[in-house]
Amino acid sequence: MKRYFIYNVLLNISLILMFLSVVAAYQSSEYTVFGISLLIIGILGYLKYRLLKQVRQR
């Protein structure tokens, strides 16, 4: 269970950093960085969804 907690904390920190990256990229008109950050947010969101689903099954 400790492993899931650490994994969840890392996912949350990563999602927050990517959200800040999206905001900064949008404000500076860096649309390639904006798109890549959105893609990474989608992947991290999917991983978080799988983690929550796995924890609920236990």
Buried (B, 14 or more C-beta within 10 A) or exposed (E): EEEEEEBBEEBEEBBEBBBEBBEEBBEEEBEEBBEBBBEBBEEBEEBBEEBEEEEEEE
